């Protein structure tokens, strides 16, 4: 039997794309193995959002430059789309280079590889199709990703996604709901709707649903206990999304809304299409909601032209919003982005300094906010067990990690494995990045 190994870099979209690639390969007669040394076909599903992620892939390829005889190497995803056929020059032992918009042609590309073709490409972005397959081999037996839209029509100055993922292409609401119902039938209770800009979803069928209408419908599917979504763009984030979350507790009370900067001047240079005040209007919707909504975000420091005053505005935004967590990054030069032409690029040392300040301030905010949760009872969806700490690992509706002990089920050894169950847990301790507690034995 033909064997393959796949390694995935980057976001949830890449993780779910890999699940679909794996399902397609298995359907084509391949068997997945745990180590690249065991594989006939080695695939790297890549991310190019930052330079470090891109370099990791070429480091992996370099490791096999001498010892990869007899193996076929494939580079998939964003780096593949970004670098194209230049990858063949940089890593001559690579035989397949394919971007995500071409994954629906993967079976045909595999046939070319099996015939001995050693320069197979799938780099066209000229498609209206999304990558749908009934063969996804899902990694988690309880939580599932559902792609509802691919690509992005925005032109943020720092972002490679429009170039690597192509234009926006939405699935029909019927196909999304059919997949959700099938997942529920298979025992999945937690689903996450995915898209580079998930709330710009527009149903291409005559139904013409927008994102909030689809969100409501997914939340009404029998058997589904939690629905999440990512990633949102503030320009397309409407109040009706918050209204939907307020109406149905199945829709998780957590919103990830990337702001990138607290300075309207920098937001304009970033071509983000909103001001600080417009962003804060959306925060106000969430703060005024009936449910307690957890808010998380992305921050970029050191964007070209960011002055100390601009940076201070970002720090002030952190204090004003009090995010539950953030993903903080230094600006990274990416090919094919308009930010490359901007003046006043920031020195790497200064970007490092600013990121450290952001992370320190956010850590203090998280310690303060999490401390307020001690004593309350949260519903935790059990994800697994940590032998090192003798604790079950859970996740709350607000997407907080809640590690806990259970007097009735101290461990899965010789007892019931609680993974996938929903349990009430009283929070007893809080740290900056997670909570700890004790399950309420009923």
ABEGO torsion letter per residue (X at the ends): XBBBBBBBBEBAAAAAAAAAAAAAAAAAGBBBBABAAABABBBBBBBAABAAAAAAAAAAAAAAAAAABGBBBBBBEAAAAAAEAAAAAABAABABBBBAAAAAAAAAAAAAAAAGBABBBBABABBABBBBBAABBBABAABBBBBABBEBABBBAABAAAAAAEBBBBBBAAAAAAAAAAAAAAGBABBBBBBABAAABBBABAAGBBAAAAAAAAAABBGBABBBBOBBBAAABBAAAAAAAAABAABBBBBBBBAGBABAAAAAAAGAGBBAAAAAAAAAAAAABABBBBBBBBBBBGBBGBBAAAAAAAAAAAAAAGBABBBBBBBBBBBGBAAAABBGBBBAAAAAAAAAAAAAAAAAAAAAAAAAABGBBBBBBBAEBBAAAGBBBBBBAAGBBBBBBBAABABABGBBBABGBBBBBBBABBBAABBBBBBBBX
